[in-house]
Amino acid sequence: MKGKTIHQIKIGDKASFQKTITETDVYMYAGITGDLNPAHINEVYAKESIFKGRIVHGMLTAGLISAVLGNQLPGPGTIYLGQDLKFTAPVKFLDTITAEVEVIEINEEKNRVKLNTQCKNQNNEVVLSGVATVLPPK
């Protein structure tokens, strides 16, 4: 299975992926990365924070963008070269996050594609935004 090549991609192409983030997802991510920040895993601590409860790791949320890029647009074989990110709102446990990408620039000579990236929660609130640069498959 191979993703879209640079010649198959057009400005304005879009793709998305949706996932409800569970407590298990957060604990597995914490275990894999070693990020045991109590804002993510300690409810007693987190209730005293500005968020009034545990929040999902920002990079776990950003990982949903990687799922779109690697599975859909451009798809399998894509190499993720870079990502500019801005976290704009917290993601809470059991939020349903939709990661969306849209092609904004194509450089055929260098085989590079830039995409606007955005994650929204179930209330259509943007929780993360940025721009990704990828190398689509040949």
N, C-alpha and C positions, 0 to 999 in steps of 0.2 A: 504494500500500500504506500502510495506516495502522495504528498501534498501538491498544491498548485505551484507551478513554476512562475518565475517573474513575468513570463509572457501570457500567463493565464489570469493574472491579477490585474484589477482595475481600480483606479481611484474611486472611493466610495463603497467598495466591497465591505460587507459587514458580517460578523459572526458573533455568537454569544453562547454562554454556558451558565446554567443556574444550579445552585446547590444550597441546601439548608445546612448551616454550620451547627454541629452538635457538640455537646460536652466531650464526647469521645474523640471527635476530630481535634479539639483543642488539646486534650491530654496527649494524644498521639503525636501531634506536632511538637508539643513541649518536650516530650521524651526524645523524639528524633533530633531536635535542634539543640536541646539542653537549655532552652529559654524557659526558665521556671519562674519568671517574674510573677509575684503574687497578684498583680492586676489581672492575670489570666487564670490562675489556678487556685487562689485562696479567696473564697467568698467573703469571709469575715473581714479580711484586709480590704478587699475590693469595695465592700459596702461603704467604707469610710472615704473612698476616693471621689474625685469629681464626677465619676461615671455612675456611682451608687450601685455598683455590681461588677461582676467579671466581664471583661471584654476579650474579644478574639484577637489573636496576634495579627498585627497589620500585614506581616509577610505571608501569613496563611491566606489572608484575603487576596493579596497580590498574586499568590500562586494560582488562583483561579484564572487569571489572565494567561498564564503559561499553558493552562489546559486548553484554552481557546486557540492559542497560537500553534500549539503542537498537535492538536487533534483536528482542527477545522480550517483555520485561515492564518498562514498558508497551509498548515496541516503537517502530517508525518514527514519527517526529514528536515523540518525547519530548525535552524539554529538561532537561539535567542541571544542577541549580541548586547543589548542594553535596554534599560528601562529607567525613565524619569518618573518618580512617584510623588504624589501629594496625598496624604491621608486627611480627609476632610470631615469625617464623622466616625464615631466608634461603631464597631460591629459587635452586637450582643449575641450570646448563645441563642440558638434557634432562629436567628435572622436568616431569611432567604436572600442570598446574594446572587445577582445577575452580573456576570463579567461580560463586557461588550468591547469589541475592537472594530475599528474602521480604518481602512487604508487611506492615508493622507499624502503619501509621497512614494514614488517609485524611481529608483536609480538603476536602470538596466545595466549600465556600464559596470557598476560595482556589485550588481546582484543584491541590492539592499532595498528593503521596504520599511517605511515608517508607518505606524498605526497609532491613532488616538486610542487610549485605553481608559476604561471607566468601569467601576463597580457600583451598583446601586442596591439598596436594600428593598424589602417588600413594600415599603412606602414610597418607592421611587426617589429616595434621597441618595445623592451621590456620596459614597463613603470613601472613594479613592479615585484619583484621576491621574493621567500622565500620558507619556508617549513611549512606545516601544520601537526598537530597531531590530529587525530580523534579517536573516539570510535564508531565503526560501530554497527549497530543494532544486537541484539542476535537472 
